[in-house]
Amino acid sequence: MESRGVPPGPYRATKLWNEVTTSFRAGMPLRKHRQHFKKYGNCFTAGEAVDWLYDLLRNNSNFGPEVTRQQTIQLLRKFLKNHVIEDIKGRWGSENVDDNNQLFRFPATSPLKTPPRRHPELQRNNIENFSKDKDSIFKLRNLSRRTPKKHGLHLSQEKAEKIKHKIINEDQENAADNRELSQEDVEEVWKCVILIYLQTILGVPSLEEVINPKQVIPQYIMYNMANTSKHGVVTLQNKSDDLPHWVLSAMKCLANWPRSNDMNNPTYVGFERDVFRTIADYFLDLPEPLLTFEYYELFVNILGLLQPHLERVAIDALQLCCLLLPPPNRRKLQLLMRMISRMSQNVDMPKLHDAMGTRSLMIHTFSRCVLCCAEEVDLDELLAGRLVSFLMDHHQEILQVPSYLQTAVEKHLDYLKKGHIENPGDGLFAPLPTYSYCKQISAQEFDEQKVSTSQAAIAELLENIIKNRSLPLKEKRKKLKQFQKEYPLIYQKRFPTTESEAALFGDKPTIKQPMLILRKPKFRSLRY
């Protein structure tokens, strides 16, 4: 069942809960069941509910195919706790649901949740405050600079001057006519530009429903844009805000497995599981998620853009939103996404869980330390899993610095400095990004494209094994045999004949000699 599409706005998680519960009540098949010599009508078993709900979630663009059956059982337990369902005797409130033949039914009461309503006066004040923030940029008032409360981040005088000279194109010939801009003016321009770009990309009439503009700290944006390593990862001046050395070493060990440069690591059985558990414990013990509690609504709203024909929009929106993060959070997110992405693609990585694959384990383990609400939300785990899955696949693009944002800020600061813009309505603000939306395809076409893309990636993996000269011959034979067992069609396409396979190892094809056919002798009769 396809998603009906929950529009962007506040309390989107609550609206998604109502969408899922409504679809579940409307579509779940009901029939008669017999239990303990009694017949019960209009009910269903827990196993039937898990099957149906599992298909619903996997085909819903808000959750995606990464949803596991165990997550579906957890959601069904929350249904019982919130009286979306009840057992055949009318009991609810607990989470006593398993994937079995226990009977349940729908109650007569409505299970929908009512989103909290903002006071009209408070909503009007938020809109006015946002308008004032935008107007202040053009009027160039002396605004009080907001100093970040956390992490003790600050730009040195040399760094501040470097950024200021980089983004303001000084015209030496017309220096007398130029207007002097303060640091506060530069910061407010960064803030306004990124908010207007974000609003344009999301296609919403206003951002005040999903983010409070006062939460946006321009110093964070400027720092994340200017202080990066050659790999694009944020570098921190205050090393106390960085990951501990032992965590960095553990992450490096698993990200480069088994080619880690540290040869002093022990190699006992289960070592990689202990290292992974150490990393997981650190991230799960953080006081708040990496995307922070205050930006929860913002990232949940972007989850509704995560569809095949809106993938480009989602990437650009996430790219801007991740610039709003405190630099230590952004650095942790970058390093975490790089590690789990490499681990998920590493065919040499030993199994880290007995019943779960590496990719599913990464999503299941780290989803709540990336995104969750300050107050418990019933769909938190599913929404976070969907976002982490998308970040894993596109982290290199999402977590890089957008050059167009730098250009837009430079142009607008130049307009302000030269006096080309005096009031909000004068001239164009900046060229905003435009999108040519792709034609939406059917679910069948998307599945076919997804399969073809996956097969191409698997075929590339086979080529890497074949061309790996550092791999011992015996080990290469073993891996190819395992590959042939897992993906026989792709293997057969690469090696259509035994001769082509033998040529890889320089062997002569073994041709079985035909067995001697012994003709049965004819016995002649002794009679004449």
Solvent accessible surface area in square Angstrom, and as a share of the most:
residue,aa,sasa,rsa
1,M,106,0.47
2,E,113,0.51
3,S,27,0.17
4,R,160,0.59
5,G,47,0.45
6,V,19,0.11
7,P,89,0.56
8,P,64,0.40
9,G,7,0.07
10,P,24,0.15
11,Y,61,0.23
12,R,3,0.01
13,A,5,0.04
14,T,28,0.16
15,K,65,0.28
16,L,0,0.00
17,W,4,0.01
18,N,25,0.13
19,E,17,0.08
20,V,2,0.01
21,T,0,0.00
22,T,45,0.26
23,S,7,0.04
24,F,0,0.00
25,R,76,0.28
26,A,83,0.64
27,G,27,0.26
28,M,10,0.05
29,P,82,0.52
30,L,76,0.38
31,R,136,0.50
32,K,150,0.64
33,H,20,0.09
34,R,153,0.56
35,Q,51,0.23
36,H,157,0.70
37,F,184,0.77
38,K,127,0.54
39,K,146,0.62
40,Y,53,0.20
41,G,44,0.43
42,N,110,0.56
43,C,0,0.00
44,F,1,0.00
45,T,13,0.08
46,A,0,0.00
47,G,14,0.13
48,E,52,0.23
49,A,0,0.00
50,V,0,0.00
51,D,70,0.36
52,W,53,0.19
53,L,0,0.00
54,Y,50,0.19
55,D,80,0.42
56,L,7,0.03
57,L,0,0.00
58,R,87,0.32
59,N,77,0.40
60,N,6,0.03
61,S,28,0.18
62,N,2,0.01
63,F,1,0.00
64,G,2,0.02
65,P,58,0.36
66,E,49,0.22
67,V,7,0.04
68,T,35,0.21
69,R,86,0.31
70,Q,89,0.39
71,Q,12,0.05
72,T,0,0.00
73,I,15,0.08
74,Q,59,0.26
75,L,4,0.02
76,L,0,0.00
77,R,49,0.18
78,K,37,0.16
79,F,0,0.00
80,L,7,0.03
81,K,102,0.43
82,N,56,0.29
83,H,38,0.17
84,V,0,0.00
85,I,0,0.00
86,E,16,0.07
87,D,12,0.06
88,I,20,0.10
89,K,143,0.61
90,G,27,0.26
91,R,151,0.55
92,W,127,0.45
93,G,39,0.38
94,S,61,0.39
95,E,77,0.34
96,N,100,0.51
97,V,1,0.01
98,D,66,0.34
99,D,64,0.33
100,N,65,0.33
101,N,119,0.61
102,Q,56,0.25
103,L,6,0.03
104,F,1,0.00
105,R,83,0.30
106,F,35,0.15
107,P,9,0.06
108,A,111,0.86
109,T,83,0.48
110,S,84,0.54
111,P,19,0.12
112,L,93,0.46
113,K,71,0.30
114,T,118,0.68
115,P,39,0.24
116,P,83,0.52
117,R,222,0.81
118,R,82,0.30
119,H,122,0.55
120,P,100,0.63
121,E,78,0.35
122,L,95,0.47
123,Q,60,0.27
124,R,117,0.43
125,N,54,0.28
126,N,38,0.19
127,I,83,0.42
128,E,68,0.30
129,N,51,0.26
130,F,16,0.07
131,S,51,0.33
132,K,121,0.51
133,D,35,0.18
134,K,68,0.29
135,D,47,0.24
136,S,5,0.03
137,I,5,0.02
138,F,18,0.08
139,K,113,0.48
140,L,36,0.18
141,R,115,0.42
142,N,148,0.76
143,L,52,0.26
144,S,110,0.71
145,R,124,0.45
146,R,109,0.40
147,T,97,0.56
148,P,15,0.09
149,K,181,0.77
150,K,108,0.46
151,H,54,0.24
152,G,51,0.49
153,L,17,0.08
154,H,129,0.58
155,L,38,0.19
156,S,48,0.31
157,Q,135,0.60
158,E,141,0.63
159,K,45,0.19
160,A,18,0.14
161,E,68,0.30
162,K,126,0.53
163,I,10,0.05
164,K,50,0.21
165,H,107,0.48
166,K,127,0.54
167,I,0,0.00
168,I,9,0.04
169,N,84,0.43
170,E,88,0.40
171,D,40,0.21
172,Q,137,0.61
173,E,161,0.72
174,N,72,0.37
175,A,60,0.46
176,A,102,0.79
177,D,112,0.58
178,N,30,0.15
179,R,78,0.28
180,E,159,0.71
181,L,5,0.02
182,S,38,0.25
183,Q,35,0.16
184,E,48,0.21
185,D,16,0.08
186,V,1,0.00
187,E,7,0.03
188,E,30,0.14
189,V,1,0.00
190,W,3,0.01
191,K,20,0.08
192,C,6,0.03
193,V,0,0.00
194,I,2,0.01
195,L,4,0.02
196,I,31,0.16
197,Y,6,0.02
198,L,1,0.01
199,Q,43,0.19
200,T,49,0.28
201,I,3,0.01
202,L,16,0.08
203,G,64,0.61
204,V,20,0.12
205,P,129,0.81
206,S,37,0.24
207,L,0,0.00
208,E,11,0.05
209,E,45,0.20
210,V,11,0.06
211,I,6,0.03
212,N,65,0.33
213,P,8,0.05
214,K,106,0.45
215,Q,48,0.21
216,V,3,0.01
217,I,14,0.07
218,P,11,0.07
219,Q,24,0.11
220,Y,12,0.05
221,I,0,0.00
222,M,3,0.01
223,Y,5,0.02
224,N,0,0.00
225,M,20,0.09
226,A,45,0.35
227,N,12,0.06
228,T,48,0.28
229,S,43,0.28
230,K,188,0.80
231,H,124,0.55
232,G,24,0.23
233,V,10,0.05
234,V,0,0.00
235,T,53,0.31
236,L,8,0.04
237,Q,84,0.38
238,N,60,0.31
239,K,141,0.60
240,S,93,0.60
241,D,26,0.13
242,D,25,0.13
243,L,7,0.03
244,P,44,0.27
245,H,149,0.67
246,W,136,0.48
247,V,0,0.00
248,L,52,0.26
249,S,50,0.32
250,A,15,0.11
251,M,9,0.04
252,K,103,0.44
253,C,8,0.05
254,L,0,0.00
255,A,18,0.14
256,N,36,0.19
257,W,42,0.15
258,P,79,0.50
259,R,167,0.61
260,S,19,0.12
261,N,117,0.60
262,D,69,0.36
263,M,166,0.74
264,N,139,0.71
265,N,42,0.21
266,P,71,0.45
267,T,131,0.76
268,Y,110,0.42
269,V,151,0.87
270,G,22,0.21
271,F,19,0.08
272,E,20,0.09
273,R,71,0.26
274,D,57,0.29
275,V,17,0.09
276,F,15,0.06
277,R,131,0.48
278,T,55,0.32
279,I,0,0.00
280,A,8,0.06
281,D,72,0.37
282,Y,40,0.15
283,F,1,0.00
284,L,92,0.46
285,D,116,0.60
286,L,40,0.20
287,P,127,0.80
288,E,43,0.19
289,P,4,0.03
290,L,3,0.01
291,L,1,0.00
292,T,4,0.02
293,F,70,0.29
294,E,85,0.38
295,Y,3,0.01
296,Y,9,0.03
297,E,43,0.19
298,L,0,0.00
299,F,1,0.00
300,V,0,0.00
301,N,4,0.02
302,I,0,0.00
303,L,1,0.00
304,G,16,0.15
305,L,21,0.10
306,L,3,0.01
307,Q,44,0.20
308,P,65,0.41
309,H,43,0.19
310,L,28,0.14
311,E,71,0.32
312,R,109,0.40
313,V,6,0.03
314,A,0,0.00
315,I,6,0.03
316,D,19,0.10
317,A,0,0.00
318,L,0,0.00
319,Q,7,0.03
320,L,0,0.00
321,C,0,0.00
322,C,1,0.00
323,L,0,0.00
324,L,1,0.01
325,L,0,0.00
326,P,9,0.06
327,P,0,0.00
328,P,2,0.01
329,N,14,0.07
330,R,0,0.00
331,R,38,0.14
332,K,22,0.09
333,L,0,0.00
334,Q,6,0.03
335,L,31,0.15
336,L,0,0.00
337,M,0,0.00
338,R,67,0.24
339,M,2,0.01
340,I,0,0.00
341,S,8,0.05
342,R,106,0.39
343,M,1,0.00
344,S,31,0.20
345,Q,139,0.62
346,N,30,0.15
347,V,83,0.48
348,D,52,0.27
349,M,18,0.08
350,P,46,0.29
351,K,127,0.54
352,L,14,0.07
353,H,69,0.31
354,D,113,0.59
355,A,95,0.74
356,M,47,0.21
357,G,45,0.43
358,T,31,0.18
359,R,70,0.26
360,S,37,0.24
361,L,13,0.06
362,M,0,0.00
363,I,7,0.04
364,H,81,0.36
365,T,21,0.12
366,F,0,0.00
367,S,1,0.01
368,R,105,0.38
369,C,9,0.05
370,V,0,0.00
371,L,2,0.01
372,C,16,0.10
373,C,32,0.19
374,A,73,0.57
375,E,136,0.61
376,E,138,0.62
377,V,30,0.17
378,D,24,0.13
379,L,1,0.00
380,D,2,0.01
381,E,38,0.17
382,L,9,0.05
383,L,1,0.00
384,A,0,0.00
385,G,5,0.05
386,R,36,0.13
387,L,0,0.00
388,V,0,0.00
389,S,4,0.03
390,F,16,0.07
391,L,2,0.01
392,M,4,0.02
393,D,86,0.44
394,H,40,0.18
395,H,19,0.08
396,Q,144,0.64
397,E,58,0.26
398,I,0,0.00
399,L,10,0.05
400,Q,87,0.39
401,V,50,0.29
402,P,5,0.03
403,S,88,0.57
404,Y,72,0.28
405,L,0,0.00
406,Q,33,0.15
407,T,61,0.36
408,A,2,0.02
409,V,0,0.00
410,E,38,0.17
411,K,84,0.36
412,H,0,0.00
413,L,0,0.00
414,D,23,0.12
415,Y,72,0.28
416,L,0,0.00
417,K,23,0.10
418,K,66,0.28
419,G,25,0.24
420,H,121,0.54
421,I,6,0.03
422,E,83,0.37
423,N,81,0.42
424,P,62,0.39
425,G,73,0.70
426,D,60,0.31
427,G,67,0.64
428,L,157,0.78
429,F,37,0.16
430,A,11,0.08
431,P,89,0.56
432,L,72,0.36
433,P,35,0.22
434,T,126,0.73
435,Y,51,0.19
436,S,108,0.69
437,Y,135,0.51
438,C,94,0.56
439,K,180,0.76
440,Q,121,0.54
441,I,56,0.29
442,S,58,0.37
443,A,59,0.45
444,Q,127,0.56
445,E,82,0.37
446,F,73,0.30
447,D,67,0.35
448,E,100,0.45
449,Q,98,0.44
450,K,83,0.35
451,V,79,0.45
452,S,62,0.40
453,T,93,0.54
454,S,52,0.33
455,Q,89,0.39
456,A,63,0.49
457,A,59,0.46
458,I,37,0.19
459,A,40,0.31
460,E,109,0.49
461,L,51,0.25
462,L,2,0.01
463,E,48,0.22
464,N,86,0.44
465,I,18,0.09
466,I,16,0.08
467,K,143,0.60
468,N,57,0.29
469,R,236,0.86
470,S,102,0.66
471,L,34,0.17
472,P,85,0.53
473,L,99,0.49
474,K,174,0.74
475,E,66,0.30
476,K,21,0.09
477,R,103,0.38
478,K,135,0.57
479,K,41,0.17
480,L,4,0.02
481,K,151,0.64
482,Q,112,0.50
483,F,11,0.04
484,Q,79,0.35
485,K,170,0.72
486,E,106,0.48
487,Y,87,0.33
488,P,74,0.47
489,L,141,0.70
490,I,25,0.13
491,Y,7,0.03
492,Q,113,0.50
493,K,176,0.75
494,R,91,0.33
495,F,13,0.05
496,P,92,0.58
497,T,73,0.42
498,T,95,0.55
499,E,95,0.43
500,S,39,0.25
501,E,56,0.25
502,A,16,0.12
503,A,76,0.59
504,L,56,0.28
505,F,31,0.13
506,G,67,0.65
507,D,63,0.33
508,K,177,0.75
509,P,55,0.34
510,T,131,0.76
511,I,135,0.69
512,K,184,0.78
513,Q,150,0.67
514,P,115,0.72
515,M,173,0.77
516,L,159,0.79
517,I,156,0.79
518,L,156,0.77
519,R,210,0.77
520,K,174,0.74
521,P,91,0.57
522,K,180,0.76
523,F,182,0.76
524,R,217,0.79
525,S,83,0.53
526,L,167,0.83
527,R,213,0.78
528,Y,260,0.99
